[in-house]
Amino acid sequence: MKNKAEHILITKSSGQKVPFNVGKLKKSLLRAGANDFETEEVISEIISLLVEGMSTGKIHKVAFRLLKNVSRPVAARYKLKQGLLELGPSGFPFERYVAELLQVQGYKTQVGVFLQGHCVTHEVDITAEKEDGHIMIECKFHNRPGYVCDIKIPLYIHSRFRDVATSKNVATGQPEKFDQGWVITNTRFSEDAAQYAKCMGMQLVSWDYPKNNALKDWIDRSGLHPITSLTTLTQKEKQQLLDDKIVLCKSIVKSRELLEHIGVRSPRLQKVQAECTALCEPFTTTVNSIKT
């Protein structure tokens, strides 16, 4: 059955047709925390529904629905990529979220900083500093899957970095010196974008790049899941929290008042907090060593 399924072509979010990959699906399920039995059950159900041309989006929705019936935290981790896409419609929640991820790594961060460069004034999404350097960071948020940041993005950011490498903070009047420019996105970079950045000494971070230190790895190691991954809140409730500048599940764990403020009451309130608590545990797997 599995071998037959891998001859069926499915449609990626980019429109590209590719063979259905059982191994890739298995890794994504195990990475989310599903056990072997649950993983095989989900795979069997999806294979039974598989038809030529089915979208990867539909496959993910079926897997998410099945996982939600087993474990909401596992389903939420499986939904992480989609959860990041829902951090919109503006890019500001994503910038705040990335700043939080950097703080866990020991950086002191500022969001939305105006810098007077050599030529013009720039608004920088994030500045991050610790003992090994001072970094200016541009965040590229996208709310649809399949978007690829091409070479124009690092070209543009590198030119900005050169202008603000030695600059002045407009708000404080203090001089600023930056050692490196980064670009962080919730989708992907093209190969030539990655090649250019490497050549110019820039750092790119995307959903799955660089290997073992990508955005998804930062989240797994830190336990800082976005509220948009939650399965126990409605879209309206999530947007209300984002409007209140709440982006992290851990904020809800610390303060039930945040949920009460948007109208969530017992017993659902306890279910939301329980899901948040489970997601806030740093989570790692050994999926890279799994034989498929």
Phi, psi and omega in degrees: 000314181294318180298322179293321181297326184287357174267354179275131179273132176245165186250120178284168180298336178281350183097350180290139177266127180223155177295142175299131184246103181298319182298320180294318178296318180300316180297319181294325179290315179293324179298326180285347178109005177291144177278177185300317181295312180299320180299313181294324178297315180295316180299316180299319180294318181294318179299324180293336182261353188293132175226158180303129176087359179304140182281150175296329178300318179292321178299316179296322180295319179295314180299319180297315180299317181293319179293324181297329178288340182263310183204118180296318176300321177295316178298321180295319178293323178295330182274003188308313182300316177293323179301322178294323178296334183271007179281020182259202007283338178276168179273355186297316177302324179295320178298315179297320181295314179298319178301320178296318179297323179288325179297323177298331179274006175098005180274145168267123189240155170225141181249137177067059184260132176266126181237136175271107180279186179295325184253311186219171176273138181237144167261117182261132183302308182218138164248138183226136185219136166208186192301332183268007174154168180241125191237139168257135188233131173254129177258131178245098181266138175227141182255016174226142181288161176088354181286133180242125176282116183271186187297338180298330181293303178296329176300313181294315182293324179295322178293322176294317180301317180297326181286329183253006182308320171235107189218190179228133176289120185297322183288319186259340184078002182276145177292148178230137176232125183251142183262337185201151174251134178241154169231128181236129180228157177268000177247241184219164174251151175285164181296320181288331175296316179294321180294317180296314181300317179298318180296323184267004178075023177268161176247124174251138176227124178232186179309318184229024180221139355283164183301131179071000176218033180275176181304317181296328178288320176303316184291315180300316183289327185270334186075013181270082180273144178284151180298338182290348176279342187297143179261350186261000177246151176279165177300321180297317180294320178297318180294324177299318178294318178298320178297331178271011178067029175258116182241344187252140174300326183295335177295324179288325178299319183284335187216103177293339180299331178298322179285319179298325181298328180262011172094012178275127184238167175295148002273355183295329180303316180295325179293321178295314181295325179294318178295317179299316181299317179296321181288333184284352176284127175307137190227123176228150177227173178245042186296335182295338181263002183286134175272127183237000000 
